[in-house]
Every structure is written in C-alpha cells, then in structure tokens.
Amino acid sequence: MNDTVVGIDVAKKTLDVSYAQGQRKQARIFENSADGWKQMLSWLKAKGSQPAHVGMEATGRYSLGVALMLHDAGHTVSIIDPAQIRDFARGKLGRNKTDKADAALIREYTTLFRPEPWTPPSPALRRLCELQTVRAGLVANRTEWKNRLGSGLGDSTAIQVAKATIDALSSQLEVIDTAIAETIDQDGDLRGRRDLLLSVVGVGDTLAALLLAEMPEPGVLRRSAEMIAYAGLNPSHHRSGTSIDRPTRISKIGNATLRAALYMPVLSAMRFNPVVAALVARLKRRPPQAQTDRRGRNAQTAGPLLRRVEDQQTV
C-alpha cells in the first residue's frame, strides 16, 4: 500500500496539489501544462518518496494530460467521481470551498477509501472520445438551428442563413462520422467491441460508437448490474416506515449521456427485440406498487441490452 498520498484539484490553468507522507503534509500549486506536470514530478521525486497514490476528480481533458504523465512515471492514479468528493465534504461538515481545501479533501478521501487505480485509455479510444464530443456539439447546434428555422422566420435573408448553417453543420457531421468509423475500423479492440454491440437488436453504428466512447474499458464493470448502475438506470427505492412509500424510479446517478442515447433505441427494442419485449410484458404484469413510472420502466429495459453484450463477451 502506498504510504505517500497526493490529492490534486484540477483547474483549467492550475493544479493545486496536497501531499502527505505519514505526518508530513505540504501543498503547492503548479501550472496545468506540460512544463507544470514535469515540475510536479520533479517535486515529488525530490522528496525521495516512493511512488504515490494520486487522487483527482474526473474533469475530462483538463485532467487527462497530468494523469497520463503520473501513470507513466509509475504512480498509482485514481480518477474519482466529483459527486463522491462533494458528499465526502458534506459528511465532514466542510465549510470552506477553495482549491487548496479541495485538494486536501481529495487526498483525505484517497487515503481513507483507496479508490481503484485508473487505467489509461488507448490512443484510439482517446481519439474516439474527442470525436464524439465534437459530434455531440454539432448535433446540438444543428438541432438549435432547425428549431430556429421552424419557429416561423419571415425574413428571406434569415431563412437563407439558417438553411446554409444547417447544411454546413450536416456536412461537418458527415466528416466526423467518417472519422469515427475509420478510428474504430483501424483498432482491432474497438472494431471487435463495435461488431459485438451491432449484434444486439436496436443498436446501430451511431449508438455503438457512443457506447464505446462512454462506457469504461472491458473488465472495469464485471456484471450487467454494474453497467446499468453506471448509466444511472438502476431502480431507486424511497421507503420509510408506513407513511413513506414513493414509486420506484431509476436513480439517474450515473452517465446522463448514456441514458439519453439509450432511451430511443430501447423504445425500438421494446417493439422488435423479443427478449426486451418479453421483459416489458412481464413488468406490466407486476403489481402497481412494484412498477416504476412509465419513463423509468422504459429506461430500465436497457438492462437486457447490456446483459446481452456481457453474455457474449464471456463466450
């Protein structure tokens, strides 16, 4: 077990670092840049300490570079859900919210709970994630312009600009989709997982690529129940005594992008996938107090899709 523990609060331009080895504690600030990462590694090495267990919150691209460099240098890196740090602070009745305090809080959390080590994504997966992020922005912008065009624009120039913008965004989407397909095809692991996902009724190329980008690497989630919880599709119960008995709903504590992406394919699978259709029929036969609300029940049928993938991964 690592005796040296480091907590890092990641911002766009800075890294607040809280270091502890036994009773020795120290805090420093570094730039969130390649030079800053090197200075931090030199600082840790100068202390003569063994490889540290470094905890940091998941902040996307802002934390990826420093996490990769720390991992390559032999340190154990854990990427922690910010909600866990927030609730940990509430449990401690924390009253301060500063970058320095947050770094110390992350270090304390890492010391107490020893979160699982992080495995860096492959270069192909990192590229796929970036392309999916750009694609999501293009889709959102095109939808915005389509709604604007359909809102009753009367000026001919405004209509012309709106149509041209929609056409330009559609062209960029085609470029991104081509790049996504090429990225998957050129990587054997991604290609195999994509083909497995496509074997599930209701999963197409667009959803398969998004699932590859949003789901953890194989082996991180070992059971279908863990996959469902990761997407926030697991049932959430709220009962206490005899007076509180609320309807069971999905927890929504998980990846919101996954939930949104799975919803419409699940509606399709409810009609055309016999396994999912049978599950829906069984859910509808349950007593009313055991059923979720309509949207929650529909969303929970994503479980069989994930179970089908898991079952085939073990073949």
N, C-alpha and C positions, 0 to 999 in steps of 0.2 A: 504494500500500500504506500502511495506517495505521501511523505511527510511534508513536502512543500506544496502549498495550495495557493493558487492565484485566481483572483476574480477580476474580470475585465468588463467595464461598462463601455460599450462601443457607441461612438457617435460618428457623424459624417466626417469630421475633421480630426477628432482626438480619440485617444484611448486612455481611460482612467484605469489604472492598474493598482490592485490591492494585493500585496504579497504577505504570506505568513509561513514561517517555518518554526514550529514549536511556539515559543513565546515571542519570537521576533516578528514584528509587523512593520510594514513600510508601504507607503503609497507614492506613486509617481504618475505623471502624465506624459504621454508620447503622441506624436502625430500619427494619424491613421493613414500612413503612406508606406511605401517600400522602405524608405530610409528610417522611418519611425519604428517599423517592425524589427529592423536589424538592430537599432539601438536598444529596443526592449530585450531582444535575445542576448545581446552583449551584457546588458544589466543583470539579467538572470544568471548568466554564466559567471559573471564576476563575483556573484555571491557564493560561488562554489557549491551550490546546492545540486542535488540530484534532479533528474527530470521531474517537472512539476505536474500536478493535476490542475489544468486550467479550465475554469468555467466561464462561459459567456452566454449572453442571451442571443437568440436567433434574430438577427437583423438583416438577413439577406446578403446582398453584395457588400455591405459595409463591413461585415464580419468575416466574409469568406477568405479574403486575402490573408489576414493575420492568422486565421485558424489553419489555413494550409501551411503557412510558414512554421507555426508552432508544431504542427503534426510532423512535418518533415524534419524538424530539429529533434524529434524524439520525445516531445512532451505529450502527455495524455490530455486530449481536448474533449470537453463535453459541451454540446450546444443545448441550452436549456430554454424551455418554453417561457416566454416573459410572464405568462399568467401564473406560473409556479412561483416565480420570484415575487410577483405582486402579492400573492396570497401568503407567502412566507413573511413578507414585510408586515402584512396585516396581523399575522399571528404573533409577531414580536411587538405589536403596537408601535410600529415605527412612525415617528413624527417628522422626520426630515426626508426631503426628496432632492438630493443633489447627486451629481455624477460620482463624486467621491464616496458618498454614502451607499450608492447603488453598487459600486464595485466591491465595497466591503461586504454588502449583503449577499452578493453573488458568491463571494469567497466563503462566507459562512455556510451558505446553502450547499456548496460543493463539498465542504468539509463534513457536514452532517449527513448528507444523503448519498454522496458518491455517485452522481449520475453516470449513466452508461457512456463509455467512450464513443466519440464521434468517428465515423468512417468517411473520409473524403469522397465526394462523388467523382466519377471518372470524367476526363475532359469532354467526352462525347455527351455525357449527361449534363454537365455544366452548360455546354452549348445549347442543348435541347431546352434547358430551363430558361436561358436567356431568350431564345426564340419564342418560347411560349409566353413569356412576359410581354414581349413586343406584340405578339399576336393578340393577346387579351386587350392591350391598349388600342390596337387598330379596330378590333371588333366593337369596342365600346364607343370609339369615335364615329365609326360608320353608323352605328345604331342611333347615336345622337343626331347626326345629320339627316338620316332617314326620317326620324321623328320631326325634325325641323321642317323638312320638305313637305311632310304630310300634315303639317299644322295649319295649312292654308296660306302659304306665301302668295302674295299677289303681284309683287314686282318681278318683271321678267329677268332683270339682272340678278336679283337674289335667287331666283329659281335656277338660273343658269349656273351660278357659282355653286349652289348646293349640289346640283347634279354632277358637276365637274369634280367636286370634292369627294362625292360618293364613289365616282368612277376611279379616282386616284387611290382612294383607300382600298377599294376592291382589288386594284392592280397590285398594291403593296401586299395585300393578304395572300395573293397567289404566289408572290415571291417568297414570303415567309413559309407558306405551306410546302412549297418545293424544297426549301432549305431544311425544314423539319423532316420531311420524308427522306432526304438524302442523308441527314445526320443519323437517322435510325437505321437505314439500309447499310450504311458503312460501318456500323458497330455490331458485331455478332451477338453480344448480350442483349442490346436493345432490340435488335431485329427478332431474336427468339422470343423475347417477352411480348413484343408487339403482336407477333403471329399468334401467340397463346391467347392474348386478350381478344383478338379478332375472331377466335373460335367461339366466343360467347355470343349468343343471340342478343342483339341490341347494342353491341359495341362496334363502332366504325373507326375509321382511321383517325378522325379528329379526337374522339374520346380516348382512343388508345394512346395517342401521343400525349394528351393531357395527363392521363393516369401515370404514364411513365415518368413525367416531369414532377408530379405532385406526390406520388407515393414514395416511401423510403425504399432503399435498396432491398433486394430479396434477402430474407433471413433476419431483418430487423423486427418485422412483425411476423410472428411464428404461427398465429392462429387466425381464423377468419374473424373471430370476435374482436381481436386486436385491430384488424383492418377496419372493421365497422366503427369501433370507438375512435380510431384515428381520424375518420371523416366526420365524427360527431353524430353518427346515425344510430347509436345505441340508445335503448329506452332509458328514460329518466323518470323515476318514481318520486312522488311527493305525498307521503302519508305520515300521519302522526295521530295516535290515539283513535278516537271515534269521530272526531269532528273534522279532520283534515284528510281528504281523500280526493286529490285532484286527478284529472285524466292523465294517463301515461303519455308522454310525448318524447320525441327524440331530444337528446341532450343538447345538440348544437355546440358542444365543447369539442372542437376539432377543426379540421381544414374546411373552411367555408367554400373555397374554390371547388373542392371535390364534391361537396354536397350539391352545389349549383350545377356542376357538369353532369352529375349522375341523375338528376331529377327527371329530365325529359326522356333519356334512354330507358329509365325504369318504367315510366308510363308506357313506353312502347313494348318493353319486355313483359309487362303485365298482360298484354294482349297476345303477343306472338311467341313468348318463351313458355313452354308447357310447365317447366319447373316453377317459374315465378308465378304463373297464373294459378297453379295449384296452391301455392303458399297464400296468395291473396284470397282465394276462396276459403281456405282454412281460417285465415284471420277474420274474415267476415262472419264466420260461424261462431266465433268466440263470444262469450257474454259481453254485453255493452261495457261493463266496468273494466274489462280487461283489454278493451280496444283503445288504440290511440286515436287522435283526431285524424281527419282524412289525409292531410298533408303528411303528418308523421307516419301514418300507416304506409302510404305510398313510398316515402323515403326509405323506410326500413326494409323494403323489398330489395334494396341494393345489396343486402346481405348475401342472397343466393348467387349474385354475380361474382362477388368476391370469393365466396366459398368454392365456386366452380373453378376459378383461377387457382386458388390454393390447392384444391384436389389434384389438378392437372400438373401443378409444379412438383408434386411429390411423386409423380409417375416416373 
